[in-house]
Amino acid sequence: MKHFLAISDLSSGEVQDLLDLAIKLKEEYFKKGNPPYFKGKVLGMIFQKPSLRTRVSFDMAMRHMGGDALYLSPNEIGLGKRESIADIARVLSGYLHALMARTFDHAHVLELAKWSEIPVINGLSDYNHPCQGIGDALTIQEKFGKAKGLNVAYVGDGNNVAVSLMHVCAKLGWNFTIANPEGYDLNPKAVEIAKENAKETGIKLTFLRDPHEAVKGAQVIYTDTWTSMGQEEETAKREKVFPPYQVNAQLVSEADKDVIVMHCLPAHRNQELTDDVADGPHSVIFPQAHNRLHAQKAILARLFGVG
């Protein structure tokens, strides 16, 4: 890989390779610690949006592997404001070994990659969240193995997290169903890409309005916040639209008996996800969050050509 911008850029084999490496690095870490594969490497981290999991998991991934990470705040960078994105990319290419960017606008990530001479990682954009997608796939695979034909149901807003989940399902041979309110559909371009990938892996993509229908037979139920960062002015409107899409004990009971419940966090508890589900026996939300660390080690290792 030259950059890591979208799961849809990778082949099914490349996605599985990342997962296999993530599992290896995770086992290695808990047995004796990871060797310093990233010794002498520095990852620059550009943040337009605040973050807990993305910042800490990337920082610790570099430390565990013998490297270092440099946090660059919105005020320090000002993508396209203080300085052009092209100039920022070319300047940082002379200082760093890789760059992770967490942005509002997906075009900013693409522009960084266009001009950068070092690998660029999409840490989140308004279009997708591929690092989350690989961590999610790792969590699902740890539970169910490499089984094909799993049923993954996403309930809620058709946002950036849903896009990457759909794409990773299409790559790995898992059926993907989404139930969302009218007006909150997935990005049409992302859907077309998923349909093309689905032809190769033979999975089924299903787009519904009814969450109860969506979770029938599901081994995975996934949800996310009703209002993402940058949409705060829509909060009141969304709080009227999304209550039927709450993942609660009743909805979980309608899925497979061994279903796991996932959420990328942060969660607005007792809105999209009730406390009894978040902290219940089906929840994997905290192992899921921890797997971001190991998935991102694998992404970095492939970009650095080590491990």
C-alpha positions in Angstrom: 0.0 0.0 0.0 1.1 3.5 -0.7 -1.6 5.2 1.3 -4.6 4.0 3.4 -7.6 6.1 2.4 -10.5 3.7 1.9 -11.2 0.0 2.4 -12.6 0.0 -1.2 -9.1 0.7 -2.5 -7.9 -2.7 -1.3 -8.5 -6.1 -2.6 -10.2 -8.7 -0.5 -6.8 -10.4 0.0 -5.2 -7.2 1.2 -8.0 -6.6 3.7 -7.5 -10.2 5.0 -3.8 -9.7 5.1 -4.2 -6.7 7.4 -6.4 -8.7 9.7 -4.0 -11.6 9.8 -1.2 -9.2 10.6 -3.2 -7.4 13.3 -4.0 -10.7 15.0 -0.3 -11.7 14.9 0.8 -8.3 16.3 -1.9 -8.4 19.0 -0.9 -11.9 20.2 2.8 -10.8 20.1 2.1 -7.7 22.2 0.3 -9.7 24.9 2.9 -12.5 25.0 6.2 -10.5 25.1 5.6 -7.1 23.6 6.1 -6.0 20.0 9.7 -5.7 18.6 10.7 -2.2 17.7 9.6 -2.5 14.0 9.0 1.2 13.8 12.3 2.3 15.4 13.3 5.7 13.9 9.8 6.3 12.5 7.6 9.3 13.4 3.9 9.5 12.6 2.4 13.0 12.2 -1.2 13.2 13.3 -3.4 16.1 11.9 -6.6 16.7 13.8 -9.4 18.9 12.6 -11.9 16.9 14.8 -11.3 16.1 18.5 -10.6 12.4 19.2 -10.1 10.0 22.1 -9.7 6.6 20.4 -8.0 7.7 17.2 -5.4 9.9 18.9 -4.5 7.5 21.7 -4.6 4.3 19.6 -2.3 5.7 16.9 0.1 7.3 19.5 0.3 4.0 21.5 0.6 1.9 18.3 3.8 3.9 17.4 5.1 3.6 21.0 4.5 -0.2 21.2 6.4 -0.7 18.0 9.4 1.5 18.9 8.4 4.7 17.0 7.0 8.1 17.9 3.9 10.2 17.1 3.5 13.9 16.8 0.1 15.6 17.5 -0.7 18.5 15.2 -3.8 20.5 16.4 -6.2 22.4 14.2 -4.7 25.7 15.2 -1.2 24.6 14.3 -2.2 23.3 10.8 -5.3 25.0 9.5 -5.6 22.9 6.4 -6.2 25.1 3.4 -6.5 28.2 5.6 -3.1 29.3 6.9 -1.4 27.4 4.1 -2.4 25.3 1.1 -2.9 21.6 1.6 -0.4 20.9 -1.2 2.3 22.9 0.6 1.5 21.3 4.0 1.9 17.9 2.5 5.2 18.6 0.9 6.6 20.3 4.0 5.6 17.5 6.3 7.0 14.9 3.9 10.5 16.2 4.7 9.9 15.9 8.5 7.9 12.7 9.0 7.6 9.1 7.9 3.8 8.9 7.7 0.8 11.2 8.2 -2.6 10.5 9.7 -5.3 13.0 9.1 -8.7 13.2 10.8 -10.7 15.7 8.8 -14.2 17.0 8.1 -13.8 17.1 4.4 -12.7 13.9 2.6 -11.3 16.0 -0.2 -8.7 17.2 2.2 -7.4 13.7 2.8 -7.3 13.0 -0.9 -5.4 16.3 -1.5 -2.8 15.4 1.2 -2.2 12.0 -0.4 -1.9 13.6 -3.8 1.0 15.8 -2.8 2.6 13.8 0.0 5.8 11.8 -0.5 5.1 9.8 2.6 2.1 7.5 3.3 -1.2 9.2 4.3 -3.7 7.4 6.5 -7.4 8.5 6.6 -8.1 8.7 10.3 -11.7 9.8 9.5 -13.5 12.0 7.0 -17.1 12.9 6.3 -17.1 10.1 3.7 -15.6 7.1 5.5 -13.7 5.8 8.5 -11.5 3.0 7.1 -9.3 2.6 10.3 -12.5 1.9 12.2 -13.6 -0.5 9.6 -10.5 -2.6 9.9 -10.8 -2.6 13.7 -14.4 -3.6 13.4 -13.6 -6.5 11.0 -10.9 -7.7 13.5 -13.5 -7.7 16.3 -16.0 -9.7 14.2 -13.4 -12.1 13.0 -12.2 -12.8 16.5 -15.7 -13.8 17.4 -16.8 -15.7 14.3 -13.5 -16.6 12.6 -13.2 -16.3 8.8 -16.7 -17.6 8.2 -18.3 -16.3 5.0 -22.0 -15.4 4.9 -22.3 -13.7 8.3 -25.2 -11.3 8.6 -24.1 -7.8 9.7 -26.9 -5.3 10.4 -26.3 -1.6 10.8 -29.1 0.4 12.5 -29.1 4.2 12.4 -27.6 7.0 10.3 -26.0 6.1 7.0 -22.8 7.9 7.9 -19.0 7.5 7.4 -18.7 4.6 9.8 -21.5 2.7 8.0 -19.8 3.3 4.6 -16.6 1.6 5.8 -18.5 -1.2 7.5 -20.4 -1.9 4.3 -17.2 -1.9 2.3 -15.3 -4.3 4.7 -18.3 -6.6 4.6 -18.3 -6.6 0.8 -14.6 -7.4 0.8 -14.7 -10.2 3.4 -17.9 -12.0 2.2 -20.3 -10.9 4.9 -23.9 -9.9 4.1 -24.6 -6.3 5.0 -28.0 -4.8 5.9 -28.7 -1.3 6.9 -31.9 0.2 8.4 -32.1 4.0 8.4 -34.7 6.7 8.3 -35.6 8.3 5.0 -33.3 11.2 4.2 -30.3 9.6 6.1 -29.2 7.1 3.4 -25.7 5.9 2.7 -23.6 7.9 0.2 -24.8 6.7 -3.3 -21.3 6.5 -4.7 -20.2 4.3 -1.7 -23.2 2.0 -2.4 -22.3 1.6 -6.0 -18.7 0.7 -5.1 -20.1 -1.9 -2.5 -22.4 -3.4 -5.2 -19.4 -3.9 -7.5 -17.4 -5.6 -4.7 -20.4 -7.7 -3.7 -20.5 -9.2 -7.2 -17.0 -10.6 -6.5 -17.6 -12.0 -3.1 -21.3 -13.0 -3.6 -22.6 -11.2 -0.6 -26.1 -9.6 -0.3 -26.6 -5.9 0.3 -30.0 -4.9 1.8 -31.3 -1.4 2.3 -34.3 -1.1 4.7 -36.3 1.4 6.8 -37.4 -1.1 9.4 -34.8 -2.0 12.1 -36.7 -5.0 13.3 -36.6 -6.5 9.8 -32.9 -5.7 9.5 -31.8 -7.6 12.6 -33.6 -10.8 11.8 -30.9 -13.5 11.8 -28.1 -11.0 12.3 -24.9 -12.1 14.0 -23.8 -8.5 14.3 -25.8 -5.4 15.2 -23.9 -2.1 14.8 -25.1 1.4 15.6 -23.6 4.8 15.9 -24.5 8.2 17.3 -27.5 9.9 15.7 -25.6 13.2 15.4 -22.0 13.2 14.3 -19.5 15.9 14.8 -20.2 18.8 12.5 -24.0 18.1 12.5 -24.7 19.7 15.9 -27.3 22.1 14.4 -29.3 19.1 13.4 -29.5 17.6 16.8 -33.0 18.5 17.7 -34.3 17.4 14.4 -32.5 14.1 14.5 -33.7 13.4 18.1 -37.2 13.3 16.7 -36.4 11.1 13.8 -34.1 8.4 15.2 -35.8 6.9 18.4 -37.3 4.0 16.4 -33.7 3.0 15.6 -32.5 2.7 19.1 -30.6 -0.6 19.8 -32.3 -1.9 23.0 -32.9 -5.3 24.6 -36.0 -5.9 22.5 -34.2 -5.3 19.2 -31.3 -7.5 20.3 -33.6 -10.3 21.2 -34.9 -10.4 17.6 -31.4 -11.2 16.2 -29.3 -14.4 16.3 -28.9 -15.8 19.9 -25.1 -15.3 19.7 -25.3 -11.8 18.2 -22.7 -9.2 19.1 -23.5 -5.5 19.5 -21.0 -3.0 18.2 -20.6 0.8 18.5 -17.6 2.8 17.3 -18.0 5.2 20.3 -18.4 7.8 21.7 -22.0 6.6 22.6 -24.9 8.8 23.6 -26.2 6.2 26.1 -29.9 5.6 26.2 -30.3 7.3 22.8 -28.9 5.1 20.0 -27.9 2.4 22.5 -29.4 1.6 25.9 -27.2 1.0 29.0 -28.4 -2.5 29.5 -27.2 -3.4 26.0 -24.0 -1.4 26.0 -23.0 -3.1 29.3 -24.7 -6.4 28.6 -23.5 -9.9 27.5 -23.8 -9.3 23.8 -21.8 -6.0 23.8 -18.2 -6.0 22.4 -17.9 -2.2 22.3 -14.8 -2.0 24.5 -12.9 -4.9 22.9 -13.9 -3.2 19.6 -12.3 0.1 20.8 -9.2 -1.7 21.9 -8.8 -3.4 18.6 -8.3 -0.1 16.9 -4.8 -0.2 18.4 -3.8 -3.5 16.9 -5.6 -2.9 13.5 -3.7 0.4 13.1 -0.4 -1.3 14.0 -1.0 -3.6 11.0 -1.9 -0.6 8.7 1.3 1.2 9.7 3.4 -1.9 9.3 2.2 -2.5 5.8 2.8 1.2 4.9 6.3 1.2 6.4 7.0 -2.2 4.8 8.0 -3.9 8.1 6.7 -6.6 10.4 
